[in-house]
Amino acid sequence: MHTTQELESASFEYRVDGDVVSRETVMPSVTSEDRLGVVMGTGGEGLGAGSFILSCIIAFYDHLGETREEDFFEHPDYYTFQTSADLADYRMLDIYPDHKNVSVEPTAEQLLRAINDRAITTLLVPDISPTSQDVADITLQSAHRRIDHCHTYAPDGCPSNVDFSIRHPRQPAHDWFKTTTESLHGDSTTCVPSFGPDDDWILQQFREISVEQALERLPV
């Protein structure tokens, strides 16, 4: 919940073709029931989706504040799916506790089973070349039934054929990103990408895709 001490909904700016738009124009709505999943190869790659994650985190806490009368201490059911044994810890982006950073065998079937088991409703996948995946029909049916929104991201924040961008203050998000890379066995040599040319702002871009297109981009 520490993110809400530094960021609020007004911290984020959304643009389509250079024009400022509302969050609702480009992002899925967020309730306490929604589940976000970010798929990545190496643990640091998912930072390219960091702005999307943080936007959803703040929207989640805004929703709780509007719908709960009593005080609360909760974290959303958001997950990372990493096809690496060296897991990055995304707790600084409020993906917590650490069991929500999931190490998965790098096969499409195992990845999609892990995604289905956690009832993911919004799925982010890396912007890689699509390939045909060998997945059981029953696994595919479950994914199509549960997943409502899919987007591509890029480790450097710049996927191809983007639909929209998210911008927010560089600090303290950059420090949170750096702590995430350092969780990789204390590997401080992994650098956080610049994520935009402005020293004061982080800028990341995204593209909305179909469930079928997302499944073709699982990093296996």
DRENPA-3360 file (N, C-alpha, C; in nm, 2 decimals, always signed):
BEGIN
1 = MHTTQELE = +0.08/-0.12/+0.00/+0.00/+0.00/+0.00/+0.08/+0.13/+0.00 ~ +0.22/+0.11/+0.01/+0.30/+0.23/+0.02/+0.29/+0.32/-0.11 ~ +0.25/+0.26/-0.22/+0.25/+0.34/-0.34/+0.15/+0.45/-0.33 ~ +0.04/+0.43/-0.25/-0.06/+0.54/-0.24/-0.01/+0.66/-0.16 ~ +0.10/+0.64/-0.09/+0.16/+0.75/-0.02/+0.24/+0.85/-0.11 ~ +0.27/+0.80/-0.23/+0.35/+0.87/-0.32/+0.28/+0.91/-0.45 ~ +0.18/+0.83/-0.49/+0.10/+0.85/-0.61/-0.04/+0.86/-0.59 ~ -0.11/+0.92/-0.68/-0.26/+0.93/-0.68/-0.30/+0.92/-0.83;
9 = SASFEYRV = -0.43/+0.91/-0.85/-0.48/+0.90/-0.99/-0.44/+1.01/-1.08 ~ -0.43/+1.13/-1.02/-0.39/+1.25/-1.09/-0.24/+1.25/-1.13 ~ -0.16/+1.16/-1.07/-0.02/+1.15/-1.11/+0.00/+1.09/-1.25 ~ -0.10/+1.03/-1.31/-0.09/+0.96/-1.43/-0.15/+1.04/-1.55 ~ -0.08/+1.04/-1.66/-0.13/+1.11/-1.78/-0.13/+1.00/-1.89 ~ -0.25/+1.00/-1.96/-0.27/+0.90/-2.07/-0.28/+0.97/-2.20 ~ -0.21/+0.92/-2.30/-0.22/+0.99/-2.43/-0.24/+0.89/-2.54 ~ -0.32/+0.93/-2.64/-0.34/+0.86/-2.77/-0.31/+0.95/-2.88;
17 = DGDVVSRE = -0.21/+0.92/-2.96/-0.17/+1.00/-3.08/-0.14/+1.14/-3.03 ~ -0.08/+1.15/-2.91/-0.03/+1.28/-2.86/-0.14/+1.36/-2.78 ~ -0.26/+1.31/-2.79/-0.37/+1.38/-2.72/-0.39/+1.32/-2.58 ~ -0.41/+1.40/-2.48/-0.44/+1.36/-2.35/-0.58/+1.30/-2.34 ~ -0.60/+1.18/-2.29/-0.73/+1.12/-2.27/-0.75/+1.07/-2.13 ~ -0.87/+1.03/-2.10/-0.90/+0.98/-1.96/-0.85/+0.84/-1.95 ~ -0.83/+0.80/-1.83/-0.79/+0.66/-1.80/-0.89/+0.56/-1.86 ~ -1.01/+0.59/-1.85/-1.12/+0.50/-1.89/-1.11/+0.48/-2.04;
25 = TVMPSVTS = -1.05/+0.57/-2.12/-1.05/+0.56/-2.26/-0.95/+0.45/-2.30 ~ -0.85/+0.42/-2.23/-0.75/+0.33/-2.27/-0.72/+0.21/-2.18 ~ -0.76/+0.22/-2.05/-0.73/+0.12/-1.95/-0.86/+0.05/-1.90 ~ -0.85/-0.08/-1.87/-0.96/-0.15/-1.81/-1.00/-0.09/-1.68 ~ -1.13/-0.10/-1.65/-1.18/-0.05/-1.52/-1.12/-0.15/-1.41 ~ -1.12/-0.10/-1.29/-1.06/-0.18/-1.18/-1.16/-0.19/-1.07 ~ -1.18/-0.31/-1.02/-1.26/-0.33/-0.90/-1.17/-0.42/-0.81 ~ -1.22/-0.45/-0.69/-1.15/-0.54/-0.60/-1.15/-0.69/-0.65;
33 = EDRLGVVM = -1.23/-0.72/-0.75/-1.23/-0.86/-0.80/-1.14/-0.88/-0.91 ~ -1.09/-0.78/-0.98/-1.01/-0.79/-1.10/-0.87/-0.84/-1.06 ~ -0.81/-0.92/-1.15/-0.68/-0.98/-1.13/-0.59/-0.95/-1.25 ~ -0.48/-0.89/-1.22/-0.38/-0.86/-1.32/-0.27/-0.96/-1.32 ~ -0.22/-1.00/-1.44/-0.11/-1.08/-1.45/-0.01/-1.03/-1.56 ~ +0.12/-1.03/-1.52/+0.22/-0.98/-1.62/+0.31/-1.10/-1.64 ~ +0.32/-1.13/-1.77/+0.41/-1.25/-1.81/+0.54/-1.19/-1.86 ~ +0.65/-1.26/-1.82/+0.78/-1.21/-1.86/+0.88/-1.33/-1.86;
41 = GTGGEGLG = +0.99/-1.31/-1.94/+1.09/-1.41/-1.94/+1.18/-1.39/-1.82 ~ +1.28/-1.30/-1.83/+1.36/-1.27/-1.71/+1.29/-1.18/-1.62 ~ +1.33/-1.18/-1.49/+1.25/-1.10/-1.39/+1.24/-0.95/-1.41 ~ +1.35/-0.89/-1.47/+1.35/-0.75/-1.49/+1.27/-0.70/-1.61 ~ +1.23/-0.79/-1.70/+1.16/-0.74/-1.82/+1.02/-0.68/-1.79 ~ +0.96/-0.73/-1.68/+0.83/-0.68/-1.65/+0.82/-0.54/-1.61 ~ +0.94/-0.47/-1.58/+0.94/-0.33/-1.55/+0.89/-0.25/-1.66 ~ +0.89/-0.30/-1.79/+0.84/-0.23/-1.90/+0.69/-0.22/-1.89;
49 = AGSFILSC = +0.62/-0.29/-1.80/+0.48/-0.28/-1.77/+0.46/-0.21/-1.64 ~ +0.56/-0.15/-1.58/+0.55/-0.09/-1.45/+0.45/+0.02/-1.44 ~ +0.44/+0.10/-1.54/+0.34/+0.21/-1.54/+0.20/+0.16/-1.54 ~ +0.17/+0.06/-1.62/+0.04/-0.01/-1.62/+0.01/-0.06/-1.49 ~ +0.10/-0.14/-1.43/+0.08/-0.19/-1.30/+0.05/-0.09/-1.19 ~ +0.13/+0.02/-1.19/+0.10/+0.12/-1.09/-0.03/+0.19/-1.11 ~ -0.07/+0.21/-1.24/-0.20/+0.27/-1.26/-0.31/+0.19/-1.21 ~ -0.30/+0.06/-1.23/-0.40/-0.03/-1.18/-0.40/-0.04/-1.02;
57 = IIAFYDHL = -0.28/-0.04/-0.97/-0.27/-0.04/-0.82/-0.34/+0.08/-0.76 ~ -0.32/+0.20/-0.81/-0.38/+0.32/-0.76/-0.53/+0.31/-0.78 ~ -0.57/+0.27/-0.90/-0.72/+0.25/-0.92/-0.78/+0.15/-0.83 ~ -0.71/+0.05/-0.79/-0.76/-0.05/-0.70/-0.79/+0.02/-0.56 ~ -0.69/+0.09/-0.51/-0.71/+0.15/-0.38/-0.81/+0.27/-0.38 ~ -0.82/+0.33/-0.50/-0.93/+0.43/-0.51/-1.06/+0.36/-0.50 ~ -1.08/+0.25/-0.56/-1.20/+0.17/-0.56/-1.23/+0.13/-0.41 ~ -1.13/+0.08/-0.34/-1.16/+0.04/-0.20/-1.20/+0.16/-0.12;
65 = GETREEDF = -1.13/+0.27/-0.14/-1.17/+0.39/-0.06/-1.31/+0.43/-0.09 ~ -1.36/+0.41/-0.21/-1.50/+0.45/-0.24/-1.60/+0.35/-0.20 ~ -1.56/+0.23/-0.18/-1.66/+0.12/-0.15/-1.65/+0.06/-0.01 ~ -1.55/+0.10/+0.07/-1.53/+0.04/+0.20/-1.56/+0.16/+0.30 ~ -1.64/+0.13/+0.40/-1.66/+0.23/+0.51/-1.55/+0.22/+0.62 ~ -1.50/+0.10/+0.64/-1.40/+0.08/+0.75/-1.26/+0.09/+0.69 ~ -1.16/+0.11/+0.77/-1.02/+0.11/+0.73/-0.99/-0.03/+0.67 ~ -0.89/-0.03/+0.59/-0.85/-0.16/+0.53/-0.70/-0.17/+0.51;
73 = FEHPDYYT = -0.65/-0.29/+0.51/-0.51/-0.31/+0.48/-0.51/-0.43/+0.39 ~ -0.50/-0.41/+0.26/-0.51/-0.52/+0.16/-0.42/-0.49/+0.04 ~ -0.39/-0.60/-0.03/-0.32/-0.58/-0.15/-0.40/-0.65/-0.26 ~ -0.40/-0.60/-0.38/-0.48/-0.66/-0.49/-0.42/-0.79/-0.53 ~ -0.50/-0.87/-0.59/-0.45/-1.00/-0.64/-0.39/-0.99/-0.78 ~ -0.27/-0.93/-0.78/-0.19/-0.91/-0.90/-0.07/-1.00/-0.89 ~ -0.03/-1.05/-1.01/+0.07/-1.15/-1.02/+0.17/-1.12/-1.13 ~ +0.30/-1.17/-1.11/+0.39/-1.18/-1.22/+0.42/-1.33/-1.25;
81 = FQTSADLA = +0.43/-1.36/-1.37/+0.46/-1.50/-1.41/+0.59/-1.49/-1.49 ~ +0.70/-1.55/-1.42/+0.83/-1.54/-1.47/+0.89/-1.68/-1.51 ~ +0.93/-1.69/-1.64/+0.99/-1.81/-1.69/+1.13/-1.82/-1.66 ~ +1.17/-1.80/-1.53/+1.30/-1.80/-1.48/+1.30/-1.85/-1.34 ~ +1.41/-1.92/-1.30/+1.42/-1.96/-1.16/+1.46/-1.85/-1.07 ~ +1.53/-1.75/-1.13/+1.57/-1.63/-1.06/+1.46/-1.53/-1.06 ~ +1.38/-1.53/-0.95/+1.26/-1.45/-0.95/+1.29/-1.31/-0.91 ~ +1.23/-1.21/-0.98/+1.24/-1.07/-0.93/+1.12/-1.05/-0.84;
89 = DYRMLDIY = +1.14/-0.97/-0.73/+1.04/-0.95/-0.63/+0.98/-0.81/-0.67 ~ +0.85/-0.81/-0.70/+0.78/-0.69/-0.74/+0.70/-0.62/-0.63 ~ +0.74/-0.65/-0.50/+0.67/-0.59/-0.39/+0.67/-0.44/-0.39 ~ +0.77/-0.38/-0.44/+0.78/-0.23/-0.44/+0.67/-0.17/-0.54 ~ +0.61/-0.26/-0.62/+0.50/-0.21/-0.71/+0.37/-0.27/-0.65 ~ +0.38/-0.30/-0.52/+0.26/-0.35/-0.44/+0.21/-0.49/-0.50 ~ +0.29/-0.57/-0.56/+0.26/-0.70/-0.59/+0.31/-0.78/-0.47 ~ +0.23/-0.82/-0.38/+0.27/-0.87/-0.25/+0.16/-0.95/-0.19;
97 = PDHKNVSV = +0.19/-1.06/-0.11/+0.32/-1.11/-0.07/+0.39/-1.18/-0.19 ~ +0.51/-1.23/-0.15/+0.60/-1.28/-0.26/+0.56/-1.40/-0.33 ~ +0.46/-1.47/-0.28/+0.41/-1.59/-0.36/+0.34/-1.54/-0.48 ~ +0.31/-1.41/-0.50/+0.24/-1.36/-0.62/+0.34/-1.34/-0.73 ~ +0.47/-1.36/-0.71/+0.57/-1.37/-0.81/+0.60/-1.51/-0.84 ~ +0.55/-1.56/-0.95/+0.54/-1.70/-0.98/+0.64/-1.75/-1.08 ~ +0.72/-1.85/-1.04/+0.81/-1.91/-1.13/+0.74/-2.02/-1.21 ~ +0.75/-2.01/-1.34/+0.67/-2.11/-1.43/+0.76/-2.17/-1.53;
105 = EPTAEQLL = +0.74/-2.30/-1.55/+0.82/-2.37/-1.66/+0.79/-2.30/-1.79 ~ +0.89/-2.27/-1.88/+0.87/-2.20/-2.00/+0.81/-2.28/-2.11 ~ +0.68/-2.32/-2.09/+0.60/-2.38/-2.19/+0.47/-2.31/-2.19 ~ +0.40/-2.30/-2.30/+0.27/-2.23/-2.31/+0.17/-2.30/-2.22 ~ +0.17/-2.43/-2.22/+0.07/-2.50/-2.14/+0.08/-2.47/-1.99 ~ +0.21/-2.47/-1.94/+0.23/-2.45/-1.80/+0.20/-2.30/-1.77 ~ +0.24/-2.21/-1.85/+0.22/-2.07/-1.83/+0.07/-2.04/-1.82 ~ -0.01/-2.09/-1.92/-0.15/-2.07/-1.92/-0.22/-2.13/-1.81;
113 = RAINDRAI = -0.18/-2.25/-1.77/-0.23/-2.31/-1.65/-0.22/-2.22/-1.53 ~ -0.10/-2.17/-1.51/-0.07/-2.08/-1.39/-0.16/-1.96/-1.40 ~ -0.17/-1.90/-1.52/-0.26/-1.78/-1.54/-0.40/-1.82/-1.50 ~ -0.45/-1.93/-1.56/-0.59/-1.97/-1.53/-0.61/-2.00/-1.38 ~ -0.51/-2.07/-1.32/-0.53/-2.10/-1.18/-0.55/-1.98/-1.09 ~ -0.50/-1.87/-1.13/-0.51/-1.74/-1.05/-0.62/-1.65/-1.11 ~ -0.70/-1.71/-1.20/-0.82/-1.64/-1.25/-0.79/-1.50/-1.30 ~ -0.68/-1.48/-1.38/-0.64/-1.35/-1.43/-0.75/-1.30/-1.52;
121 = TTLLVPDI = -0.78/-1.17/-1.50/-0.88/-1.10/-1.59/-0.81/-1.00/-1.69 ~ -0.70/-0.95/-1.65/-0.62/-0.86/-1.74/-0.48/-0.91/-1.75 ~ -0.44/-0.94/-1.87/-0.31/-1.00/-1.90/-0.22/-0.92/-1.98 ~ -0.10/-0.90/-1.94/+0.01/-0.83/-2.01/+0.11/-0.93/-2.05 ~ +0.15/-0.92/-2.18/+0.25/-1.01/-2.24/+0.36/-0.93/-2.31 ~ +0.48/-0.98/-2.32/+0.58/-0.90/-2.39/+0.56/-0.89/-2.54 ~ +0.61/-0.79/-2.60/+0.59/-0.76/-2.75/+0.69/-0.84/-2.82 ~ +0.67/-0.97/-2.84/+0.76/-1.06/-2.91/+0.69/-1.11/-3.03;
129 = SPTSQDVA = +0.77/-1.17/-3.12/+0.71/-1.23/-3.25/+0.61/-1.34/-3.21 ~ +0.49/-1.34/-3.27/+0.39/-1.44/-3.24/+0.43/-1.58/-3.29 ~ +0.40/-1.68/-3.22/+0.43/-1.82/-3.26/+0.31/-1.90/-3.22 ~ +0.29/-2.01/-3.29/+0.18/-2.11/-3.26/+0.22/-2.18/-3.14 ~ +0.12/-2.19/-3.04/+0.15/-2.25/-2.92/+0.07/-2.39/-2.90 ~ +0.14/-2.48/-2.84/+0.08/-2.61/-2.82/+0.01/-2.61/-2.68 ~ -0.12/-2.59/-2.68/-0.20/-2.58/-2.55/-0.32/-2.66/-2.56 ~ -0.36/-2.73/-2.46/-0.47/-2.82/-2.46/-0.60/-2.73/-2.47;
137 = DITLQSAH = -0.70/-2.79/-2.54/-0.82/-2.71/-2.56/-0.89/-2.67/-2.43 ~ -0.89/-2.75/-2.33/-0.96/-2.72/-2.20/-0.88/-2.60/-2.14 ~ -0.75/-2.60/-2.15/-0.68/-2.48/-2.10/-0.71/-2.36/-2.17 ~ -0.72/-2.36/-2.30/-0.76/-2.25/-2.38/-0.90/-2.20/-2.35 ~ -0.99/-2.29/-2.33/-1.13/-2.25/-2.30/-1.14/-2.18/-2.17 ~ -1.06/-2.22/-2.07/-1.06/-2.15/-1.94/-1.01/-2.01/-1.95 ~ -0.90/-2.00/-2.03/-0.84/-1.86/-2.06/-0.94/-1.77/-2.12 ~ -1.01/-1.82/-2.23/-1.10/-1.73/-2.30/-1.22/-1.70/-2.21;
145 = RRIDHCHT = -1.26/-1.78/-2.12/-1.37/-1.76/-2.03/-1.34/-1.65/-1.92 ~ -1.21/-1.64/-1.88/-1.18/-1.56/-1.77/-1.11/-1.43/-1.81 ~ -1.03/-1.43/-1.91/-0.95/-1.31/-1.95/-1.03/-1.21/-2.02 ~ -1.04/-1.09/-1.97/-1.12/-0.98/-2.04/-1.04/-0.89/-2.12 ~ -0.92/-0.86/-2.08/-0.83/-0.76/-2.15/-0.69/-0.81/-2.16 ~ -0.63/-0.78/-2.27/-0.49/-0.82/-2.30/-0.41/-0.70/-2.36 ~ -0.29/-0.68/-2.32/-0.21/-0.58/-2.37/-0.06/-0.63/-2.39 ~ +0.01/-0.57/-2.49/+0.15/-0.59/-2.50/+0.23/-0.48/-2.43;
153 = YAPDGCPS = +0.34/-0.51/-2.38/+0.44/-0.41/-2.33/+0.58/-0.45/-2.39 ~ +0.68/-0.37/-2.37/+0.81/-0.40/-2.40/+0.91/-0.37/-2.29 ~ +1.01/-0.45/-2.27/+1.10/-0.43/-2.16/+1.16/-0.29/-2.16 ~ +1.17/-0.22/-2.27/+1.22/-0.08/-2.28/+1.11/+0.02/-2.28 ~ +0.99/-0.03/-2.27/+0.87/+0.06/-2.26/+0.82/+0.11/-2.40 ~ +0.88/+0.05/-2.51/+0.84/+0.10/-2.64/+0.80/-0.02/-2.73 ~ +0.69/-0.08/-2.72/+0.64/-0.19/-2.81/+0.61/-0.13/-2.94 ~ +0.59/-0.22/-3.04/+0.55/-0.18/-3.17/+0.41/-0.15/-3.18;
161 = NVDFSIRH = +0.37/-0.06/-3.28/+0.23/-0.03/-3.31/+0.15/+0.00/-3.18 ~ +0.20/+0.10/-3.11/+0.14/+0.13/-2.98/+0.00/+0.20/-3.00 ~ -0.09/+0.18/-2.90/-0.22/+0.24/-2.89/-0.22/+0.36/-2.80 ~ -0.14/+0.36/-2.69/-0.15/+0.46/-2.59/-0.02/+0.46/-2.51 ~ +0.00/+0.57/-2.44/+0.11/+0.59/-2.35/+0.06/+0.62/-2.21 ~ +0.14/+0.59/-2.11/+0.12/+0.63/-1.97/+0.24/+0.71/-1.92 ~ +0.22/+0.82/-1.86/+0.33/+0.90/-1.81/+0.30/+0.93/-1.66 ~ +0.41/+0.93/-1.58/+0.39/+0.97/-1.44/+0.53/+1.01/-1.39;
169 = PRQPAHDW = +0.54/+1.07/-1.27/+0.66/+1.12/-1.22/+0.77/+1.01/-1.21 ~ +0.89/+1.05/-1.24/+1.00/+0.95/-1.24/+1.03/+0.90/-1.10 ~ +1.02/+0.98/-1.01/+1.05/+0.94/-0.87/+0.92/+0.95/-0.79 ~ +0.90/+0.85/-0.70/+0.99/+0.75/-0.66/+0.99/+0.62/-0.74 ~ +0.91/+0.62/-0.86/+0.89/+0.49/-0.93/+1.03/+0.44/-0.98 ~ +1.12/+0.52/-1.02/+1.25/+0.47/-1.06/+1.32/+0.40/-0.95 ~ +1.31/+0.45/-0.83/+1.37/+0.38/-0.72/+1.31/+0.25/-0.69 ~ +1.17/+0.24/-0.71/+1.10/+0.11/-0.69/+1.15/+0.01/-0.80;
177 = FKTTTESL = +1.17/+0.06/-0.92/+1.21/-0.03/-1.03/+1.35/-0.08/-1.00 ~ +1.44/+0.01/-0.95/+1.58/-0.03/-0.92/+1.58/-0.13/-0.81 ~ +1.50/-0.12/-0.71/+1.49/-0.22/-0.60/+1.45/-0.35/-0.65 ~ +1.36/-0.35/-0.75/+1.31/-0.47/-0.81/+1.42/-0.54/-0.88 ~ +1.50/-0.47/-0.96/+1.62/-0.54/-1.03/+1.72/-0.59/-0.93 ~ +1.74/-0.52/-0.82/+1.83/-0.56/-0.72/+1.79/-0.69/-0.64 ~ +1.66/-0.72/-0.65/+1.61/-0.84/-0.59/+1.65/-0.97/-0.66 ~ +1.71/-0.95/-0.78/+1.76/-1.07/-0.86/+1.89/-1.11/-0.80;
185 = HGDSTTCV = +1.89/-1.18/-0.69/+2.01/-1.23/-0.62/+2.10/-1.11/-0.59 ~ +2.05/-0.99/-0.56/+2.13/-0.88/-0.53/+2.20/-0.82/-0.65 ~ +2.16/-0.85/-0.77/+2.23/-0.81/-0.89/+2.21/-0.67/-0.93 ~ +2.29/-0.58/-0.87/+2.27/-0.44/-0.89/+2.32/-0.39/-1.03 ~ +2.38/-0.48/-1.11/+2.44/-0.45/-1.24/+2.33/-0.44/-1.34 ~ +2.21/-0.50/-1.31/+2.10/-0.49/-1.40/+2.04/-0.34/-1.40 ~ +2.05/-0.28/-1.51/+2.01/-0.14/-1.52/+1.86/-0.12/-1.55 ~ +1.80/-0.02/-1.49/+1.66/+0.01/-1.53/+1.66/+0.09/-1.65;
193 = PSFGPDDD = +1.58/+0.06/-1.76/+1.58/+0.14/-1.88/+1.54/+0.28/-1.85 ~ +1.57/+0.37/-1.94/+1.54/+0.51/-1.92/+1.39/+0.54/-1.92 ~ +1.31/+0.46/-2.00/+1.16/+0.48/-2.00/+1.13/+0.63/-2.03 ~ +1.17/+0.67/-2.14/+1.14/+0.81/-2.19/+1.26/+0.90/-2.17 ~ +1.26/+1.01/-2.25/+1.37/+1.11/-2.25/+1.37/+1.21/-2.14 ~ +1.26/+1.22/-2.07/+1.24/+1.33/-1.97/+1.30/+1.29/-1.84 ~ +1.38/+1.37/-1.78/+1.44/+1.34/-1.65/+1.34/+1.34/-1.54 ~ +1.23/+1.40/-1.56/+1.13/+1.41/-1.45/+1.01/+1.32/-1.46;
201 = WILQQFRE = +1.00/+1.25/-1.58/+0.88/+1.17/-1.60/+0.92/+1.03/-1.66 ~ +0.85/+0.93/-1.62/+0.86/+0.80/-1.69/+0.75/+0.79/-1.79 ~ +0.78/+0.74/-1.91/+0.69/+0.72/-2.02/+0.70/+0.58/-2.07 ~ +0.58/+0.51/-2.07/+0.58/+0.37/-2.12/+0.46/+0.36/-2.22 ~ +0.47/+0.27/-2.31/+0.36/+0.26/-2.42/+0.31/+0.12/-2.42 ~ +0.19/+0.10/-2.47/+0.12/-0.02/-2.47/+0.03/-0.04/-2.59 ~ -0.01/-0.16/-2.62/-0.10/-0.19/-2.72/-0.21/-0.29/-2.68 ~ -0.33/-0.27/-2.70/-0.44/-0.37/-2.67/-0.44/-0.47/-2.78;
209 = ISVEQALE = -0.45/-0.60/-2.74/-0.46/-0.71/-2.83/-0.57/-0.81/-2.78 ~ -0.60/-0.91/-2.87/-0.70/-1.01/-2.83/-0.63/-1.12/-2.75 ~ -0.72/-1.20/-2.69/-0.67/-1.31/-2.61/-0.58/-1.40/-2.70 ~ -0.63/-1.43/-2.82/-0.55/-1.51/-2.91/-0.42/-1.46/-2.94 ~ -0.41/-1.33/-2.96/-0.28/-1.26/-2.99/-0.19/-1.27/-2.87 ~ -0.25/-1.26/-2.75/-0.17/-1.26/-2.63/-0.11/-1.40/-2.61 ~ -0.18/-1.50/-2.64/-0.14/-1.64/-2.62/-0.03/-1.67/-2.72 ~ -0.02/-1.61/-2.83/+0.08/-1.63/-2.93/+0.21/-1.56/-2.89;
217 = RLPV = +0.21/-1.48/-2.78/+0.32/-1.40/-2.74/+0.37/-1.45/-2.60 ~ +0.34/-1.56/-2.56/+0.39/-1.61/-2.43/+0.54/-1.64/-2.45 ~ +0.62/-1.60/-2.36/+0.77/-1.61/-2.37/+0.81/-1.76/-2.34 ~ +0.81/-1.84/-2.44/+0.85/-1.98/-2.42/+0.96/-2.02/-2.51;
% end
